[in-house]
Amino acid sequence: MIENRIKEFRAKNDMKQEDLAQLVGVRRETIGNLEKGRYNPSLVLAWNIAKVFGVTIEEIFTVIDDCISS
């Protein structure tokens, strides 16, 4: 599972979903689905989103290991 901070970064930059979508070349619905965790981005899309905000991919996206180890 991948968690993200896209909404937080958009708010800090006073950016709408539509603005970010246009900058990274996807539909607004894609950004909404990413923010809600319904969709995991491709590496290229994650890279492009991070680039828009001037941060690393890891600052926006976090992989959550949902496997339970004994």
PDB file of N, CA, C, O and CB in Angstrom:
ATOM      1  N   MET A   1       0.844  -1.172   0.000  1.00  0.00           N
ATOM      2  CA  MET A   1       0.000   0.000   0.000  1.00  0.00           C
ATOM      3  C   MET A   1       0.896   1.244   0.000  1.00  0.00           C
ATOM      4  O   MET A   1       1.952   1.266   0.632  1.00  0.00           O
ATOM      5  CB  MET A   1      -0.964  -0.007   1.223  1.00  0.00           C
ATOM      6  N   ILE A   2       0.453   2.268  -0.716  1.00  0.00           N
ATOM      7  CA  ILE A   2       1.209   3.509  -0.778  1.00  0.00           C
ATOM      8  C   ILE A   2       0.364   4.643  -0.213  1.00  0.00           C
ATOM      9  O   ILE A   2      -0.754   4.886  -0.669  1.00  0.00           O
ATOM     10  CB  ILE A   2       1.645   3.819  -2.229  1.00  0.00           C
ATOM     11  N   GLU A   3       0.903   5.328   0.775  1.00  0.00           N
ATOM     12  CA  GLU A   3       0.257   6.521   1.303  1.00  0.00           C
ATOM     13  C   GLU A   3       0.921   7.729   0.665  1.00  0.00           C
ATOM     14  O   GLU A   3       2.077   7.664   0.247  1.00  0.00           O
ATOM     15  CB  GLU A   3       0.346   6.582   2.864  1.00  0.00           C
ATOM     16  N   ASN A   4       0.186   8.830   0.592  1.00  0.00           N
ATOM     17  CA  ASN A   4       0.791  10.012   0.006  1.00  0.00           C
ATOM     18  C   ASN A   4       0.361  11.280   0.725  1.00  0.00           C
ATOM     19  O   ASN A   4      -0.604  11.301   1.490  1.00  0.00           O
ATOM     20  CB  ASN A   4       0.438  10.104  -1.460  1.00  0.00           C
ATOM     21  N   ARG A   5       1.119  12.336   0.448  1.00  0.00           N
ATOM     22  CA  ARG A   5       0.875  13.644   1.043  1.00  0.00           C
ATOM     23  C   ARG A   5       0.575  14.681  -0.044  1.00  0.00           C
ATOM     24  O   ARG A   5       0.868  15.865   0.126  1.00  0.00           O
ATOM     25  CB  ARG A   5       2.087  14.086   1.887  1.00  0.00           C
ATOM     26  N   ILE A   6      -0.005  14.237  -1.152  1.00  0.00           N
ATOM     27  CA  ILE A   6      -0.269  15.137  -2.268  1.00  0.00           C
ATOM     28  C   ILE A   6      -1.161  16.296  -1.838  1.00  0.00           C
ATOM     29  O   ILE A   6      -0.872  17.452  -2.146  1.00  0.00           O
ATOM     30  CB  ILE A   6      -0.916  14.374  -3.425  1.00  0.00           C
ATOM     31  N   LYS A   7      -2.237  15.990  -1.133  1.00  0.00           N
ATOM     32  CA  LYS A   7      -3.178  17.034  -0.716  1.00  0.00           C
ATOM     33  C   LYS A   7      -2.483  18.081   0.150  1.00  0.00           C
ATOM     34  O   LYS A   7      -2.720  19.280   0.005  1.00  0.00           O
ATOM     35  CB  LYS A   7      -4.362  16.417   0.049  1.00  0.00           C
ATOM     36  N   GLU A   8      -1.634  17.619   1.039  1.00  0.00           N
ATOM     37  CA  GLU A   8      -0.883  18.519   1.918  1.00  0.00           C
ATOM     38  C   GLU A   8       0.031  19.440   1.095  1.00  0.00           C
ATOM     39  O   GLU A   8       0.079  20.647   1.330  1.00  0.00           O
ATOM     40  CB  GLU A   8      -0.047  17.704   2.940  1.00  0.00           C
ATOM     41  N   PHE A   9       0.746  18.864   0.140  1.00  0.00           N
ATOM     42  CA  PHE A   9       1.642  19.664  -0.693  1.00  0.00           C
ATOM     43  C   PHE A   9       0.860  20.627  -1.588  1.00  0.00           C
ATOM     44  O   PHE A   9       1.308  21.747  -1.836  1.00  0.00           O
ATOM     45  CB  PHE A   9       2.524  18.750  -1.548  1.00  0.00           C
ATOM     46  N   ARG A  10      -0.301  20.197  -2.071  1.00  0.00           N
ATOM     47  CA  ARG A  10      -1.130  21.093  -2.874  1.00  0.00           C
ATOM     48  C   ARG A  10      -1.581  22.287  -2.043  1.00  0.00           C
ATOM     49  O   ARG A  10      -1.550  23.426  -2.508  1.00  0.00           O
ATOM     50  CB  ARG A  10      -2.350  20.343  -3.437  1.00  0.00           C
ATOM     51  N   ALA A  11      -2.000  22.014  -0.807  1.00  0.00           N
ATOM     52  CA  ALA A  11      -2.467  23.087   0.078  1.00  0.00           C
ATOM     53  C   ALA A  11      -1.348  24.086   0.363  1.00  0.00           C
ATOM     54  O   ALA A  11      -1.571  25.296   0.346  1.00  0.00           O
ATOM     55  CB  ALA A  11      -3.000  22.502   1.398  1.00  0.00           C
ATOM     56  N   LYS A  12      -0.154  23.579   0.622  1.00  0.00           N
ATOM     57  CA  LYS A  12       0.996  24.459   0.897  1.00  0.00           C
ATOM     58  C   LYS A  12       1.302  25.359  -0.293  1.00  0.00           C
ATOM     59  O   LYS A  12       1.805  26.471  -0.127  1.00  0.00           O
ATOM     60  CB  LYS A  12       2.239  23.626   1.250  1.00  0.00           C
ATOM     61  N   ASN A  13       0.998  24.876  -1.483  1.00  0.00           N
ATOM     62  CA  ASN A  13       1.304  25.617  -2.704  1.00  0.00           C
ATOM     63  C   ASN A  13       0.070  26.274  -3.320  1.00  0.00           C
ATOM     64  O   ASN A  13       0.113  26.734  -4.461  1.00  0.00           O
ATOM     65  CB  ASN A  13       1.941  24.695  -3.714  1.00  0.00           C
ATOM     66  N   ASP A  14      -1.038  26.317  -2.556  1.00  0.00           N
ATOM     67  CA  ASP A  14      -2.282  26.925  -3.001  1.00  0.00           C
ATOM     68  C   ASP A  14      -2.649  26.449  -4.409  1.00  0.00           C
ATOM     69  O   ASP A  14      -2.885  27.245  -5.318  1.00  0.00           O
ATOM     70  CB  ASP A  14      -2.168  28.453  -2.966  1.00  0.00           C
ATOM     71  N   MET A  15      -2.687  25.122  -4.554  1.00  0.00           N
ATOM     72  CA  MET A  15      -2.900  24.500  -5.863  1.00  0.00           C
ATOM     73  C   MET A  15      -4.135  23.607  -5.820  1.00  0.00           C
ATOM     74  O   MET A  15      -4.344  22.867  -4.859  1.00  0.00           O
ATOM     75  CB  MET A  15      -1.657  23.682  -6.292  1.00  0.00           C
ATOM     76  N   LYS A  16      -4.941  23.683  -6.857  1.00  0.00           N
ATOM     77  CA  LYS A  16      -6.107  22.814  -6.979  1.00  0.00           C
ATOM     78  C   LYS A  16      -5.689  21.498  -7.638  1.00  0.00           C
ATOM     79  O   LYS A  16      -4.636  21.408  -8.270  1.00  0.00           O
ATOM     80  CB  LYS A  16      -7.235  23.510  -7.798  1.00  0.00           C
ATOM     81  N   GLN A  17      -6.536  20.483  -7.476  1.00  0.00           N
ATOM     82  CA  GLN A  17      -6.278  19.199  -8.143  1.00  0.00           C
ATOM     83  C   GLN A  17      -6.111  19.402  -9.642  1.00  0.00           C
ATOM     84  O   GLN A  17      -5.232  18.807 -10.267  1.00  0.00           O
ATOM     85  CB  GLN A  17      -7.423  18.198  -7.866  1.00  0.00           C
ATOM     86  N   GLU A  18      -6.952  20.238 -10.205  1.00  0.00           N
ATOM     87  CA  GLU A  18      -6.902  20.502 -11.640  1.00  0.00           C
ATOM     88  C   GLU A  18      -5.567  21.111 -12.062  1.00  0.00           C
ATOM     89  O   GLU A  18      -5.034  20.775 -13.120  1.00  0.00           O
ATOM     90  CB  GLU A  18      -8.040  21.426 -12.038  1.00  0.00           C
ATOM     91  N   ASP A  19      -5.031  22.003 -11.235  1.00  0.00           N
ATOM     92  CA  ASP A  19      -3.734  22.634 -11.534  1.00  0.00           C
ATOM     93  C   ASP A  19      -2.625  21.591 -11.576  1.00  0.00           C
ATOM     94  O   ASP A  19      -1.825  21.555 -12.511  1.00  0.00           O
ATOM     95  CB  ASP A  19      -3.401  23.717 -10.486  1.00  0.00           C
ATOM     96  N   LEU A  20      -2.587  20.746 -10.552  1.00  0.00           N
ATOM     97  CA  LEU A  20      -1.557  19.707 -10.497  1.00  0.00           C
ATOM     98  C   LEU A  20      -1.713  18.728 -11.654  1.00  0.00           C
ATOM     99  O   LEU A  20      -0.730  18.338 -12.284  1.00  0.00           O
ATOM    100  CB  LEU A  20      -1.619  18.956  -9.158  1.00  0.00           C
ATOM    101  N   ALA A  21      -2.937  18.340 -11.924  1.00  0.00           N
ATOM    102  CA  ALA A  21      -3.204  17.400 -13.020  1.00  0.00           C
ATOM    103  C   ALA A  21      -2.660  17.944 -14.334  1.00  0.00           C
ATOM    104  O   ALA A  21      -2.025  17.218 -15.099  1.00  0.00           O
ATOM    105  CB  ALA A  21      -4.715  17.123 -13.146  1.00  0.00           C
ATOM    106  N   GLN A  22      -2.909  19.204 -14.587  1.00  0.00           N
ATOM    107  CA  GLN A  22      -2.441  19.815 -15.832  1.00  0.00           C
ATOM    108  C   GLN A  22      -0.910  19.823 -15.893  1.00  0.00           C
ATOM    109  O   GLN A  22      -0.328  19.571 -16.949  1.00  0.00           O
ATOM    110  CB  GLN A  22      -2.986  21.252 -15.963  1.00  0.00           C
ATOM    111  N   LEU A  23      -0.267  20.109 -14.776  1.00  0.00           N
ATOM    112  CA  LEU A  23       1.196  20.166 -14.743  1.00  0.00           C
ATOM    113  C   LEU A  23       1.856  18.810 -14.977  1.00  0.00           C
ATOM    114  O   LEU A  23       2.950  18.739 -15.535  1.00  0.00           O
ATOM    115  CB  LEU A  23       1.652  20.720 -13.421  1.00  0.00           C
ATOM    116  N   VAL A  24       1.190  17.730 -14.549  1.00  0.00           N
ATOM    117  CA  VAL A  24       1.794  16.394 -14.693  1.00  0.00           C
ATOM    118  C   VAL A  24       1.175  15.573 -15.820  1.00  0.00           C
ATOM    119  O   VAL A  24       1.575  14.432 -16.052  1.00  0.00           O
ATOM    120  CB  VAL A  24       1.664  15.631 -13.395  1.00  0.00           C
ATOM    121  N   GLY A  25       0.200  16.150 -16.519  1.00  0.00           N
ATOM    122  CA  GLY A  25      -0.356  15.500 -17.698  1.00  0.00           C
ATOM    123  C   GLY A  25      -1.345  14.375 -17.455  1.00  0.00           C
ATOM    124  O   GLY A  25      -1.383  13.392 -18.195  1.00  0.00           O
ATOM    125  N   VAL A  26      -2.155  14.532 -16.397  1.00  0.00           N
ATOM    126  CA  VAL A  26      -3.212  13.549 -16.122  1.00  0.00           C
ATOM    127  C   VAL A  26      -4.526  14.296 -15.919  1.00  0.00           C
ATOM    128  O   VAL A  26      -4.553  15.527 -15.908  1.00  0.00           O
ATOM    129  CB  VAL A  26      -2.866  12.672 -14.861  1.00  0.00           C
ATOM    130  N   ARG A  27      -5.611  13.547 -15.758  1.00  0.00           N
ATOM    131  CA  ARG A  27      -6.912  14.154 -15.480  1.00  0.00           C
ATOM    132  C   ARG A  27      -7.038  14.491 -13.998  1.00  0.00           C
ATOM    133  O   ARG A  27      -6.367  13.885 -13.161  1.00  0.00           O
ATOM    134  CB  ARG A  27      -8.054  13.213 -15.912  1.00  0.00           C
ATOM    135  N   ARG A  28      -7.892  15.452 -13.674  1.00  0.00           N
ATOM    136  CA  ARG A  28      -8.117  15.834 -12.280  1.00  0.00           C
ATOM    137  C   ARG A  28      -8.571  14.639 -11.449  1.00  0.00           C
ATOM    138  O   ARG A  28      -8.196  14.503 -10.285  1.00  0.00           O
ATOM    139  CB  ARG A  28      -9.153  16.956 -12.195  1.00  0.00           C
ATOM    140  N   GLU A  29      -9.383  13.774 -12.057  1.00  0.00           N
ATOM    141  CA  GLU A  29      -9.879  12.595 -11.343  1.00  0.00           C
ATOM    142  C   GLU A  29      -8.737  11.689 -10.895  1.00  0.00           C
ATOM    143  O   GLU A  29      -8.821  11.051  -9.846  1.00  0.00           O
ATOM    144  CB  GLU A  29     -10.847  11.810 -12.227  1.00  0.00           C
ATOM    145  N   THR A  30      -7.683  11.633 -11.681  1.00  0.00           N
ATOM    146  CA  THR A  30      -6.515  10.811 -11.312  1.00  0.00           C
ATOM    147  C   THR A  30      -5.880  11.335 -10.035  1.00  0.00           C
ATOM    148  O   THR A  30      -5.519  10.561  -9.148  1.00  0.00           O
ATOM    149  CB  THR A  30      -5.470  10.793 -12.454  1.00  0.00           C
ATOM    150  N   ILE A  31      -5.746  12.647  -9.946  1.00  0.00           N
ATOM    151  CA  ILE A  31      -5.173  13.240  -8.726  1.00  0.00           C
ATOM    152  C   ILE A  31      -6.082  12.948  -7.538  1.00  0.00           C
ATOM    153  O   ILE A  31      -5.601  12.590  -6.463  1.00  0.00           O
ATOM    154  CB  ILE A  31      -4.974  14.777  -8.893  1.00  0.00           C
ATOM    155  N   GLY A  32      -7.389  13.097  -7.721  1.00  0.00           N
ATOM    156  CA  GLY A  32      -8.337  12.790  -6.644  1.00  0.00           C
ATOM    157  C   GLY A  32      -8.234  11.347  -6.197  1.00  0.00           C
ATOM    158  O   GLY A  32      -8.242  11.065  -4.998  1.00  0.00           O
ATOM    159  N   ASN A  33      -8.137  10.434  -7.142  1.00  0.00           N
ATOM    160  CA  ASN A  33      -8.013   9.011  -6.800  1.00  0.00           C
ATOM    161  C   ASN A  33      -6.688   8.712  -6.115  1.00  0.00           C
ATOM    162  O   ASN A  33      -6.632   7.866  -5.222  1.00  0.00           O
ATOM    163  CB  ASN A  33      -8.151   8.149  -8.053  1.00  0.00           C
ATOM    164  N   LEU A  34      -5.635   9.385  -6.515  1.00  0.00           N
ATOM    165  CA  LEU A  34      -4.345   9.214  -5.829  1.00  0.00           C
ATOM    166  C   LEU A  34      -4.465   9.665  -4.378  1.00  0.00           C
ATOM    167  O   LEU A  34      -4.043   8.959  -3.462  1.00  0.00           O
ATOM    168  CB  LEU A  34      -3.222  10.011  -6.551  1.00  0.00           C
ATOM    169  N   GLU A  35      -5.040  10.835  -4.179  1.00  0.00           N
ATOM    170  CA  GLU A  35      -5.166  11.381  -2.822  1.00  0.00           C
ATOM    171  C   GLU A  35      -6.006  10.493  -1.921  1.00  0.00           C
ATOM    172  O   GLU A  35      -5.746  10.410  -0.720  1.00  0.00           O
ATOM    173  CB  GLU A  35      -5.773  12.770  -2.872  1.00  0.00           C
ATOM    174  N   LYS A  36      -6.999   9.835  -2.476  1.00  0.00           N
ATOM    175  CA  LYS A  36      -7.876   8.962  -1.685  1.00  0.00           C
ATOM    176  C   LYS A  36      -7.332   7.546  -1.543  1.00  0.00           C
ATOM    177  O   LYS A  36      -7.958   6.707  -0.895  1.00  0.00           O
ATOM    178  CB  LYS A  36      -9.248   8.909  -2.313  1.00  0.00           C
ATOM    179  N   GLY A  37      -6.175   7.271  -2.139  1.00  0.00           N
ATOM    180  CA  GLY A  37      -5.577   5.949  -2.031  1.00  0.00           C
ATOM    181  C   GLY A  37      -6.229   4.904  -2.909  1.00  0.00           C
ATOM    182  O   GLY A  37      -6.031   3.708  -2.693  1.00  0.00           O
ATOM    183  N   ARG A  38      -6.994   5.322  -3.884  1.00  0.00           N
ATOM    184  CA  ARG A  38      -7.672   4.382  -4.783  1.00  0.00           C
ATOM    185  C   ARG A  38      -6.780   3.956  -5.950  1.00  0.00           C
ATOM    186  O   ARG A  38      -7.104   3.034  -6.698  1.00  0.00           O
ATOM    187  CB  ARG A  38      -8.956   5.006  -5.319  1.00  0.00           C
ATOM    188  N   TYR A  39      -5.674   4.636  -6.081  1.00  0.00           N
ATOM    189  CA  TYR A  39      -4.818   4.425  -7.246  1.00  0.00           C
ATOM    190  C   TYR A  39      -3.376   4.638  -6.838  1.00  0.00           C
ATOM    191  O   TYR A  39      -3.062   5.609  -6.151  1.00  0.00           O
ATOM    192  CB  TYR A  39      -5.206   5.373  -8.413  1.00  0.00           C
ATOM    193  N   ASN A  40      -2.491   3.740  -7.254  1.00  0.00           N
ATOM    194  CA  ASN A  40      -1.062   3.912  -7.022  1.00  0.00           C
ATOM    195  C   ASN A  40      -0.426   4.464  -8.291  1.00  0.00           C
ATOM    196  O   ASN A  40      -0.694   3.969  -9.385  1.00  0.00           O
ATOM    197  CB  ASN A  40      -0.393   2.569  -6.600  1.00  0.00           C
ATOM    198  N   PRO A  41       0.409   5.478  -8.153  1.00  0.00           N
ATOM    199  CA  PRO A  41       0.975   6.105  -9.340  1.00  0.00           C
ATOM    200  C   PRO A  41       2.072   5.259  -9.968  1.00  0.00           C
ATOM    201  O   PRO A  41       2.716   4.450  -9.300  1.00  0.00           O
ATOM    202  CB  PRO A  41       1.518   7.469  -8.994  1.00  0.00           C
ATOM    203  N   SER A  42       2.269   5.463 -11.260  1.00  0.00           N
ATOM    204  CA  SER A  42       3.448   4.889 -11.902  1.00  0.00           C
ATOM    205  C   SER A  42       4.658   5.633 -11.358  1.00  0.00           C
ATOM    206  O   SER A  42       4.522   6.705 -10.767  1.00  0.00           O
ATOM    207  CB  SER A  42       3.366   4.986 -13.478  1.00  0.00           C
ATOM    208  N   LEU A  43       5.821   5.072 -11.556  1.00  0.00           N
ATOM    209  CA  LEU A  43       7.045   5.731 -11.102  1.00  0.00           C
ATOM    210  C   LEU A  43       7.204   7.082 -11.792  1.00  0.00           C
ATOM    211  O   LEU A  43       7.616   8.058 -11.166  1.00  0.00           O
ATOM    212  CB  LEU A  43       8.276   4.842 -11.373  1.00  0.00           C
ATOM    213  N   VAL A  44       6.880   7.136 -13.070  1.00  0.00           N
ATOM    214  CA  VAL A  44       6.997   8.397 -13.817  1.00  0.00           C
ATOM    215  C   VAL A  44       6.054   9.451 -13.248  1.00  0.00           C
ATOM    216  O   VAL A  44       6.449  10.604 -13.076  1.00  0.00           O
ATOM    217  CB  VAL A  44       6.696   8.173 -15.313  1.00  0.00           C
ATOM    218  N   LEU A  45       4.820   9.071 -12.956  1.00  0.00           N
ATOM    219  CA  LEU A  45       3.874  10.027 -12.398  1.00  0.00           C
ATOM    220  C   LEU A  45       4.317  10.489 -11.013  1.00  0.00           C
ATOM    221  O   LEU A  45       4.238  11.679 -10.708  1.00  0.00           O
ATOM    222  CB  LEU A  45       2.477   9.413 -12.328  1.00  0.00           C
ATOM    223  N   ALA A  46       4.775   9.575 -10.179  1.00  0.00           N
ATOM    224  CA  ALA A  46       5.270   9.945  -8.846  1.00  0.00           C
ATOM    225  C   ALA A  46       6.445  10.913  -8.978  1.00  0.00           C
ATOM    226  O   ALA A  46       6.527  11.897  -8.243  1.00  0.00           O
ATOM    227  CB  ALA A  46       5.696   8.683  -8.044  1.00  0.00           C
ATOM    228  N   TRP A  47       7.341  10.637  -9.899  1.00  0.00           N
ATOM    229  CA  TRP A  47       8.506  11.494 -10.152  1.00  0.00           C
ATOM    230  C   TRP A  47       8.041  12.892 -10.572  1.00  0.00           C
ATOM    231  O   TRP A  47       8.540  13.896 -10.064  1.00  0.00           O
ATOM    232  CB  TRP A  47       9.422  10.872 -11.249  1.00  0.00           C
ATOM    233  N   ASN A  48       7.082  12.948 -11.503  1.00  0.00           N
ATOM    234  CA  ASN A  48       6.600  14.237 -11.998  1.00  0.00           C
ATOM    235  C   ASN A  48       5.902  15.045 -10.917  1.00  0.00           C
ATOM    236  O   ASN A  48       6.063  16.264 -10.856  1.00  0.00           O
ATOM    237  CB  ASN A  48       5.658  14.027 -13.162  1.00  0.00           C
ATOM    238  N   ILE A  49       5.136  14.389 -10.070  1.00  0.00           N
ATOM    239  CA  ILE A  49       4.467  15.092  -8.970  1.00  0.00           C
ATOM    240  C   ILE A  49       5.502  15.656  -8.009  1.00  0.00           C
ATOM    241  O   ILE A  49       5.406  16.813  -7.600  1.00  0.00           O
ATOM    242  CB  ILE A  49       3.494  14.149  -8.221  1.00  0.00           C
ATOM    243  N   ALA A  50       6.478  14.855  -7.652  1.00  0.00           N
ATOM    244  CA  ALA A  50       7.539  15.322  -6.755  1.00  0.00           C
ATOM    245  C   ALA A  50       8.288  16.503  -7.376  1.00  0.00           C
ATOM    246  O   ALA A  50       8.631  17.462  -6.684  1.00  0.00           O
ATOM    247  CB  ALA A  50       8.524  14.173  -6.437  1.00  0.00           C
ATOM    248  N   LYS A  51       8.533  16.428  -8.668  1.00  0.00           N
ATOM    249  CA  LYS A  51       9.247  17.488  -9.377  1.00  0.00           C
ATOM    250  C   LYS A  51       8.473  18.805  -9.333  1.00  0.00           C
ATOM    251  O   LYS A  51       9.073  19.868  -9.175  1.00  0.00           O
ATOM    252  CB  LYS A  51       9.500  17.077 -10.828  1.00  0.00           C
ATOM    253  N   VAL A  52       7.158  18.745  -9.470  1.00  0.00           N
ATOM    254  CA  VAL A  52       6.326  19.950  -9.402  1.00  0.00           C
ATOM    255  C   VAL A  52       6.527  20.651  -8.060  1.00  0.00           C
ATOM    256  O   VAL A  52       6.599  21.879  -8.004  1.00  0.00           O
ATOM    257  CB  VAL A  52       4.832  19.596  -9.607  1.00  0.00           C
ATOM    258  N   PHE A  53       6.617  19.877  -6.987  1.00  0.00           N
ATOM    259  CA  PHE A  53       6.747  20.454  -5.647  1.00  0.00           C
ATOM    260  C   PHE A  53       8.196  20.671  -5.225  1.00  0.00           C
ATOM    261  O   PHE A  53       8.454  21.237  -4.163  1.00  0.00           O
ATOM    262  CB  PHE A  53       6.064  19.565  -4.643  1.00  0.00           C
ATOM    263  N   GLY A  54       9.140  20.227  -6.044  1.00  0.00           N
ATOM    264  CA  GLY A  54      10.555  20.434  -5.729  1.00  0.00           C
ATOM    265  C   GLY A  54      11.056  19.598  -4.565  1.00  0.00           C
ATOM    266  O   GLY A  54      11.928  20.027  -3.809  1.00  0.00           O
ATOM    267  N   VAL A  55      10.496  18.399  -4.424  1.00  0.00           N
ATOM    268  CA  VAL A  55      10.882  17.503  -3.333  1.00  0.00           C
ATOM    269  C   VAL A  55      11.177  16.118  -3.897  1.00  0.00           C
ATOM    270  O   VAL A  55      10.983  15.874  -5.088  1.00  0.00           O
ATOM    271  CB  VAL A  55       9.765  17.428  -2.251  1.00  0.00           C
ATOM    272  N   THR A  56      11.645  15.219  -3.046  1.00  0.00           N
ATOM    273  CA  THR A  56      11.897  13.852  -3.479  1.00  0.00           C
ATOM    274  C   THR A  56      10.590  13.052  -3.472  1.00  0.00           C
ATOM    275  O   THR A  56       9.622  13.428  -2.812  1.00  0.00           O
ATOM    276  CB  THR A  56      12.954  13.179  -2.571  1.00  0.00           C
ATOM    277  N   ILE A  57      10.582  11.972  -4.198  1.00  0.00           N
ATOM    278  CA  ILE A  57       9.409  11.087  -4.224  1.00  0.00           C
ATOM    279  C   ILE A  57       9.070  10.624  -2.807  1.00  0.00           C
ATOM    280  O   ILE A  57       7.902  10.542  -2.429  1.00  0.00           O
ATOM    281  CB  ILE A  57       9.665   9.861  -5.146  1.00  0.00           C
ATOM    282  N   GLU A  58      10.107  10.325  -2.036  1.00  0.00           N
ATOM    283  CA  GLU A  58       9.907   9.798  -0.680  1.00  0.00           C
ATOM    284  C   GLU A  58       9.234  10.798   0.253  1.00  0.00           C
ATOM    285  O   GLU A  58       8.617  10.402   1.242  1.00  0.00           O
ATOM    286  CB  GLU A  58      11.234   9.380  -0.092  1.00  0.00           C
ATOM    287  N   GLU A  59       9.348  12.095  -0.052  1.00  0.00           N
ATOM    288  CA  GLU A  59       8.695  13.099   0.790  1.00  0.00           C
ATOM    289  C   GLU A  59       7.189  13.123   0.561  1.00  0.00           C
ATOM    290  O   GLU A  59       6.437  13.586   1.419  1.00  0.00           O
ATOM    291  CB  GLU A  59       9.285  14.483   0.518  1.00  0.00           C
ATOM    292  N   ILE A  60       6.749  12.631  -0.579  1.00  0.00           N
ATOM    293  CA  ILE A  60       5.323  12.618  -0.896  1.00  0.00           C
ATOM    294  C   ILE A  60       4.710  11.236  -0.743  1.00  0.00           C
ATOM    295  O   ILE A  60       3.594  11.099  -0.241  1.00  0.00           O
ATOM    296  CB  ILE A  60       5.100  13.117  -2.301  1.00  0.00           C
ATOM    297  N   PHE A  61       5.434  10.214  -1.175  1.00  0.00           N
ATOM    298  CA  PHE A  61       4.900   8.854  -1.185  1.00  0.00           C
ATOM    299  C   PHE A  61       5.639   7.970  -0.192  1.00  0.00           C
ATOM    300  O   PHE A  61       6.868   7.999  -0.115  1.00  0.00           O
ATOM    301  CB  PHE A  61       4.989   8.255  -2.589  1.00  0.00           C
ATOM    302  N   THR A  62       4.878   7.179   0.571  1.00  0.00           N
ATOM    303  CA  THR A  62       5.437   6.251   1.542  1.00  0.00           C
ATOM    304  C   THR A  62       4.820   4.881   1.320  1.00  0.00           C
ATOM    305  O   THR A  62       3.599   4.735   1.264  1.00  0.00           O
ATOM    306  CB  THR A  62       5.191   6.742   2.994  1.00  0.00           C
ATOM    307  N   VAL A  63       5.676   3.883   1.194  1.00  0.00           N
ATOM    308  CA  VAL A  63       5.194   2.512   1.043  1.00  0.00           C
ATOM    309  C   VAL A  63       4.959   1.954   2.437  1.00  0.00           C
ATOM    310  O   VAL A  63       5.854   1.960   3.282  1.00  0.00           O
ATOM    311  CB  VAL A  63       6.211   1.623   0.234  1.00  0.00           C
ATOM    312  N   ILE A  64       3.746   1.475   2.664  1.00  0.00           N
ATOM    313  CA  ILE A  64       3.375   0.883   3.946  1.00  0.00           C
ATOM    314  C   ILE A  64       3.353  -0.628   3.778  1.00  0.00           C
ATOM    315  O   ILE A  64       2.590  -1.166   2.975  1.00  0.00           O
ATOM    316  CB  ILE A  64       1.988   1.417   4.445  1.00  0.00           C
ATOM    317  N   ASP A  65       4.189  -1.295   4.536  1.00  0.00           N
ATOM    318  CA  ASP A  65       4.232  -2.763   4.463  1.00  0.00           C
ATOM    319  C   ASP A  65       3.096  -3.309   5.298  1.00  0.00           C
ATOM    320  O   ASP A  65       3.139  -3.255   6.527  1.00  0.00           O
ATOM    321  CB  ASP A  65       5.607  -3.328   4.956  1.00  0.00           C
ATOM    322  N   ASP A  66       2.078  -3.835   4.635  1.00  0.00           N
ATOM    323  CA  ASP A  66       0.916  -4.347   5.361  1.00  0.00           C
ATOM    324  C   ASP A  66       1.016  -5.847   5.627  1.00  0.00           C
ATOM    325  O   ASP A  66       0.042  -6.474   6.044  1.00  0.00           O
ATOM    326  CB  ASP A  66      -0.352  -4.048   4.584  1.00  0.00           C
ATOM    327  N   CYS A  67       2.178  -6.413   5.388  1.00  0.00           N
ATOM    328  CA  CYS A  67       2.392  -7.837   5.709  1.00  0.00           C
ATOM    329  C   CYS A  67       2.704  -7.947   7.197  1.00  0.00           C
ATOM    330  O   CYS A  67       3.493  -7.170   7.734  1.00  0.00           O
ATOM    331  CB  CYS A  67       3.558  -8.459   4.841  1.00  0.00           C
ATOM    332  N   ILE A  68       2.092  -8.897   7.840  1.00  0.00           N
ATOM    333  CA  ILE A  68       2.332  -9.126   9.265  1.00  0.00           C
ATOM    334  C   ILE A  68       3.418 -10.174   9.409  1.00  0.00           C
ATOM    335  O   ILE A  68       3.287 -11.294   8.917  1.00  0.00           O
ATOM    336  CB  ILE A  68       1.031  -9.571   9.999  1.00  0.00           C
ATOM    337  N   SER A  69       4.505  -9.793  10.098  1.00  0.00           N
ATOM    338  CA  SER A  69       5.580 -10.768  10.300  1.00  0.00           C
ATOM    339  C   SER A  69       5.462 -11.388  11.676  1.00  0.00           C
ATOM    340  O   SER A  69       5.039 -10.733  12.628  1.00  0.00           O
ATOM    341  CB  SER A  69       6.964 -10.112  10.125  1.00  0.00           C
ATOM    342  N   SER A  70       5.839 -12.654  11.777  1.00  0.00           N
ATOM    343  CA  SER A  70       5.718 -13.336  13.063  1.00  0.00           C
ATOM    344  C   SER A  70       6.994 -13.274  13.826  1.00  0.00           C
ATOM    345  O   SER A  70       7.075 -13.798  14.937  1.00  0.00           O
ATOM    346  CB  SER A  70       5.308 -14.767  12.879  1.00  0.00           C
TER     347      SER A  70
END
